[in-house]
Amino acid sequence: MKVFYFLVVFAAIMLGMLWVDFGSVGKAQDSEQSLRVMKGAAFFSMNVFAAVFAIAATALLIPKDVEDRTLYTILCKPVTRLDYLLGRYFGVLAMLAIGLLCMDVLLSAALWHTVEGMLAEQLPAMQALGFSQELIDERVTTLRQHGAGVGLQLGVLAVFLKAAVLAAVALCLSTFSTSTLFTLLATLVVMVVGLMVDEARGVMAEYAAHGRESRVLSVAHWVAYLFPDFKLMSLEDATIQGRMLELGLILRVCLVAALHVSIALVLSWFIFRKKEV
């Protein structure tokens, strides 16, 4: 699968560009804004990498196994179709987790290096200007909140959860689709619509407030309840802003992702167990 080589190169280029820019960040007037820009660019590259990897890898699995006749070799052994689907799916997740972990380590190291450089430059200046220790400690806390920490790891977890949902959707579509291109495009449509679920809920609330019924409201209902809400799972937005995440929100996002993955896997098994291969 040549697409894997492309994704590795893409991730390396994006991280390399971030690393090159790190040397000039400490000179920026607004240190927090500079760190937000760095994290925003990094999370953008992570989201693109994870989404493309999850969709492409999963959509190509079953067609490639059929083409190479690997599927027949596996299923003629005491391996159930559910075992086959779960093995392929969690194999993709393992590869995805390794890729994101590598990007996370590099980003964490770069952020730590940048924050420490900012502190080394700003703290002596603040002490020379006679700032109180309380203000100095507050400055240290603020900068380190924008650096590598628990919030950063939760943001990476959110990227992984969204990719896991996309991979499950792609797996479900590939169990009945005869075209890899259709699976890729349909999963991309699910991702785009999933980013609009929040707007669909807004339409529902607006129409409900005015007591109106229409086809738009019906469509909004279907979109809100059938498609995963990827904006809800975008915890990295709070991480970029340096805000602390509530435990309840984190658990809700994990439960929502687990629910969508479970539904997609159950549908995949239900379709694949009756499919002639």
Long-range contacts (C-beta under 8 A, 24 or more apart in sequence): 1-56, 1-57, 1-60, 1-64, 3-52, 3-56, 3-57, 3-60, 4-53, 4-57, 7-49, 7-52, 7-53, 7-56, 7-99, 8-99, 10-45, 10-48, 10-49, 11-45, 11-49, 11-99, 11-102, 11-103, 14-41, 14-42, 14-45, 14-49, 15-42, 15-45, 15-103, 15-106, 15-107, 17-41, 18-42, 18-45, 18-107, 18-110, 19-106, 19-110, 22-110, 22-113, 22-114, 25-114, 25-118, 26-114, 26-117, 26-118, 26-121, 31-118, 31-122, 31-143, 31-146, 32-142, 32-143, 32-146, 32-242, 35-111, 35-114, 35-115, 35-143, 35-146, 35-147, 35-242, 36-146, 36-240, 36-241, 36-242, 38-110, 38-111, 38-114, 39-107, 39-111, 39-146, 39-152, 39-155, 39-236, 39-239, 39-240, 40-240, 42-103, 42-107, 43-155, 43-159, 43-236, 43-239, 43-240, 45-103, 46-100, 46-103, 46-156, 46-159, 46-236, 47-159, 47-162, 47-236, 49-99, 49-100, 49-103, 50-96, 50-99, 50-100, 50-159, 50-160, 50-162, 50-163, 51-162, 51-163, 51-166, 51-191, 53-95, 53-96, 53-99, 53-163, 54-92, 54-96, 54-163, 54-164, 54-166, 54-167, 54-170, 55-166, 55-167, 55-170, 55-184, 55-187, 55-188, 55-191, 56-184, 57-92, 57-95, 57-96, 57-167, 58-88, 58-89, 58-92, 58-166, 58-167, 58-168, 58-170, 58-171, 58-174, 59-170, 59-173, 59-174, 59-180, 59-183, 59-184, 59-187, 60-180, 61-88, 61-92, 61-171, 61-174, 62-88, 62-171, 62-174, 62-175, 63-174, 63-180, 66-277, 71-277, 72-277, 75-277, 81-269, 81-272, 81-273, 82-269, 82-273, 85-171, 85-175, 85-265, 85-268, 85-269, 85-272, 86-265, 88-171, 89-167, 89-168, 89-171, 89-265, 92-167, 93-164, 93-167, 96-160, 96-163, 96-164, 96-167, 97-160, 100-156, 100-159, 100-160, 100-163, 103-156, 104-152, 104-153, 104-156, 107-148, 107-152, 108-148, 108-152, 109-148, 111-146, 111-147, 111-148, 111-152, 112-147, 112-148, 114-147, 115-143, 115-144, 115-146, 115-147, 115-148, 118-143, 119-143, 142-242, 145-242, 145-244, 146-242, 151-238, 151-239, 151-242, 151-243, 151-244, 151-245, 152-239, 154-235, 154-239, 154-245, 154-250, 155-235, 155-236, 155-238, 155-239, 155-240, 156-236, 157-235, 158-233, 158-234, 158-235, 158-236, 158-253, 159-236, 161-233, 161-253, 161-254, 161-257, 162-230, 162-233, 162-234, 162-257, 164-257, 164-261, 165-228, 165-230, 165-233, 165-257, 165-260, 165-261, 165-264, 166-190, 166-191, 168-260, 168-261, 168-264, 168-265, 168-268, 169-228, 169-260, 169-264, 171-264, 171-265, 171-268, 172-264, 172-265, 172-267, 172-268, 172-271, 175-268, 175-271, 175-272, 175-275, 176-271, 176-275, 190-227, 190-228, 191-230, 193-223, 193-227, 194-227, 194-228, 194-229, 194-230, 195-230, 195-231, 196-223, 197-223, 197-224, 197-227, 197-228, 197-229, 197-230, 197-231, 197-232, 198-229, 198-231, 198-232, 200-224, 228-256, 228-257, 228-260, 229-256, 232-256, 233-257
